[in-house]
Amino acid sequence: MPQPPHLAKIMKLLVLSGTGNPNAHEREVAREKAETLMARHGVTREQMRELYRLDHGLPPRPSRPRPEPPPVDPGERERHQREARDREQAEAAAATQARLARAQAARQRAAREAEEREAVTARLRIAIAQAARDHKDFADFIEALASLGVQLVVPAEDAVERMVYRWPPCKIAVTSAELGPGHDWPALLRAGLRLDRRNLRHREALSLLYMG
């Protein structure tokens, strides 16, 4: 069966590059041209050797038998398995320990936050009761709390009832519901706190609440 032209050309070049050619320069030139054509057409030397053997009626080259793996010592295999199990157990124990440490840290953090919130809430109750007792004017009431470091913040326009209390530098915001009876807006009004939206000082105090 005739060969494709490029294979026939490569075959001739390979023959010329062989030791049977006494001209060293011609062998080198033929070898370079053959390698260039093989790279261009995606042909390997091994494929060309098999093609040469096939064309000349030679039997295919025997494949090299794969060396058998060395026998495994049962004791060595058991040792490797035991080491693998030990590693898995150690990794699982370390992961469990890390989860427990994170859970404990989260519980401690939550306990500290709860303790801090309770302390701030207790201080706010005292400060608000004192300011409400001593100052019935809304602007004076706000200024009295501000002098103690207490901030009042209203989250929305025309919603004074939703004001929350803060006591910097902590970031805790305490609602009037958390403070308990007597600290929400209706209770402060019933206790005598006076708010007149036509009063300039009262409007300015309210604007500070909304800006907070």
C-alpha positions as CSV (number, residue, x, y, z in Angstrom):
1,M,0.0,0.0,0.0
2,P,1.6,3.3,-1.1
3,Q,2.5,5.7,1.7
4,P,1.3,9.3,1.9
5,P,3.9,11.6,0.2
6,H,5.0,13.2,3.5
7,L,5.6,9.8,5.1
8,A,7.5,8.6,2.1
9,K,9.7,11.7,2.2
10,I,10.3,11.4,5.9
11,M,11.2,7.7,5.5
12,K,13.8,8.5,2.8
13,L,15.3,11.3,5.0
14,L,15.5,8.9,8.0
15,V,17.3,6.3,5.9
16,L,19.8,9.0,4.7
17,S,20.4,10.0,8.3
18,G,21.2,6.5,9.3
19,T,24.7,5.1,9.9
20,G,24.6,3.4,6.5
21,N,25.2,6.8,4.9
22,P,29.0,7.4,4.9
23,N,28.6,11.2,4.3
24,A,28.3,12.8,7.8
25,H,27.2,16.1,6.4
26,E,24.4,14.6,4.4
27,R,23.3,12.5,7.4
28,E,23.0,15.6,9.6
29,V,21.1,17.6,6.9
30,A,18.7,14.6,6.4
31,R,18.2,14.2,10.1
32,E,17.3,17.9,10.6
33,K,14.9,17.8,7.6
34,A,13.2,14.6,8.8
35,E,12.7,16.1,12.4
36,T,11.2,19.2,10.9
37,L,8.7,17.2,8.8
38,M,7.9,14.9,11.6
39,A,7.1,17.9,13.9
40,R,5.0,19.5,11.2
41,H,2.9,16.4,10.6
42,G,2.8,15.1,14.2
43,V,4.8,11.9,13.5
44,T,7.1,10.3,16.0
45,R,10.3,8.3,15.3
46,E,8.7,5.3,17.0
47,Q,5.8,5.5,14.5
48,M,8.2,5.7,11.6
49,R,10.2,2.7,12.9
50,E,7.0,0.6,13.0
51,L,6.0,1.8,9.5
52,Y,9.5,0.8,8.2
53,R,9.1,-2.7,9.8
54,L,5.7,-3.1,8.3
55,D,6.8,-2.1,4.8
56,H,9.7,-4.5,5.0
57,G,7.6,-7.4,6.4
58,L,9.4,-7.4,9.7
59,P,7.5,-8.5,12.8
60,P,6.5,-5.7,15.2
61,R,9.0,-5.0,18.0
62,P,8.1,-6.9,21.1
63,S,6.7,-4.7,23.9
64,R,8.8,-4.5,27.0
65,P,7.1,-6.3,29.9
66,R,6.2,-4.0,32.8
67,P,8.3,-4.8,35.8
68,E,6.2,-6.3,38.5
69,P,5.9,-4.2,41.7
70,P,8.1,-5.5,44.5
71,P,6.2,-7.6,47.0
72,V,4.7,-5.6,49.9
73,D,5.6,-6.7,53.3
74,P,2.3,-7.3,55.3
75,G,3.8,-5.7,58.3
76,E,4.8,-2.6,56.3
77,R,1.4,-2.3,54.8
78,E,-0.2,-2.6,58.2
79,R,2.1,0.1,59.5
80,H,1.2,2.5,56.7
81,Q,-2.5,1.8,57.3
82,R,-2.1,2.5,61.0
83,E,-0.2,5.7,60.4
84,A,-3.0,6.8,58.0
85,R,-5.6,6.1,60.6
86,D,-3.6,7.9,63.2
87,R,-3.3,11.0,61.0
88,E,-7.1,11.0,60.2
89,Q,-7.9,10.7,63.9
90,A,-5.4,13.5,64.8
91,E,-6.9,15.8,62.1
92,A,-10.5,15.0,63.3
93,A,-9.5,15.7,66.9
94,A,-7.8,19.0,65.9
95,A,-10.9,20.1,63.9
96,T,-13.2,19.2,66.9
97,Q,-10.9,21.1,69.2
98,A,-11.0,24.1,66.9
99,R,-14.8,24.0,66.8
100,L,-15.0,23.8,70.5
101,A,-12.6,26.7,70.9
102,R,-14.7,28.8,68.5
103,A,-17.9,27.9,70.3
104,Q,-16.4,28.8,73.7
105,A,-15.1,32.1,72.4
106,A,-18.5,32.9,71.0
107,R,-20.2,32.1,74.3
108,Q,-17.7,34.2,76.2
109,R,-18.2,37.1,73.8
110,A,-21.9,36.9,74.1
111,A,-21.7,36.8,77.9
112,R,-19.5,39.9,77.9
113,E,-21.8,41.7,75.5
114,A,-24.8,40.8,77.7
115,E,-23.0,41.9,80.8
116,E,-22.0,45.2,79.1
117,R,-25.6,45.8,77.9
118,E,-27.0,45.2,81.4
119,A,-24.5,47.6,82.9
120,V,-25.2,50.3,80.3
121,T,-29.0,49.7,80.7
122,A,-28.7,50.2,84.5
123,R,-26.7,53.4,84.1
124,L,-29.2,54.7,81.6
125,R,-32.2,54.1,83.9
126,I,-30.5,56.2,86.6
127,A,-29.5,59.0,84.2
128,I,-32.9,59.2,82.5
129,A,-34.8,59.2,85.9
130,Q,-32.5,62.0,87.2
131,A,-32.9,64.1,84.0
132,A,-36.7,63.6,83.9
133,R,-37.0,64.6,87.6
134,D,-34.8,67.7,87.3
135,H,-35.8,69.0,83.9
136,K,-39.3,69.1,82.5
137,D,-38.4,71.2,79.5
138,F,-37.6,68.9,76.5
139,A,-34.5,70.9,75.5
140,D,-33.2,71.0,79.1
141,F,-33.9,67.2,79.4
142,I,-31.8,66.5,76.3
143,E,-29.0,68.8,77.4
144,A,-28.9,67.2,80.8
145,L,-28.5,63.7,79.3
146,A,-25.9,65.0,76.8
147,S,-23.9,66.4,79.7
148,L,-23.7,62.9,81.1
149,G,-22.6,61.5,77.8
150,V,-25.9,59.9,76.9
151,Q,-27.1,60.2,73.3
152,L,-30.7,59.9,72.1
153,V,-31.2,58.9,68.5
154,V,-34.5,58.9,66.6
155,P,-34.3,56.5,63.6
156,A,-37.1,58.2,61.5
157,E,-38.8,61.5,61.1
158,D,-41.9,62.1,63.3
159,A,-41.1,58.9,65.3
160,V,-39.9,60.2,68.6
161,E,-41.5,57.2,70.2
162,R,-38.9,55.0,68.6
163,M,-35.9,56.8,70.1
164,V,-33.0,54.7,71.4
165,Y,-30.4,55.6,74.0
166,R,-26.6,55.3,73.6
167,W,-23.8,55.8,76.0
168,P,-20.5,56.2,74.1
169,P,-17.8,55.0,73.7
170,C,-19.7,51.6,73.8
171,K,-21.7,50.8,70.6
172,I,-24.7,49.5,72.5
173,A,-28.1,51.0,71.6
174,V,-30.8,50.5,74.2
175,T,-34.5,50.9,73.3
176,S,-37.0,52.3,75.8
177,A,-38.7,48.9,75.9
178,E,-35.5,47.4,77.1
179,L,-35.2,50.0,79.8
180,G,-38.6,49.1,81.1
181,P,-41.8,51.0,82.2
182,G,-41.5,54.7,82.6
183,H,-38.8,55.2,80.0
184,D,-40.7,55.3,76.8
185,W,-41.9,58.6,75.2
186,P,-45.5,58.5,76.4
187,A,-44.4,57.8,79.9
188,L,-42.0,60.8,79.8
189,L,-44.8,63.0,78.6
190,R,-47.0,61.7,81.4
191,A,-44.3,62.5,83.9
192,G,-44.4,66.1,82.8
193,L,-41.8,66.4,80.0
194,R,-42.9,69.3,77.8
195,L,-42.2,69.3,74.0
196,D,-43.3,72.3,71.9
197,R,-42.4,71.9,68.3
198,R,-43.0,75.6,67.8
199,N,-40.2,76.3,70.3
200,L,-36.9,76.9,68.5
201,R,-34.8,75.2,71.2
202,H,-37.0,72.2,71.1
203,R,-36.8,72.0,67.3
204,E,-33.0,72.2,67.5
205,A,-32.9,69.5,70.1
206,L,-35.1,67.3,68.0
207,S,-32.9,67.9,64.9
208,L,-29.9,66.7,66.9
209,L,-31.8,63.5,67.8
210,Y,-32.6,62.9,64.1
211,M,-29.0,63.6,63.1
212,G,-27.6,61.2,65.7
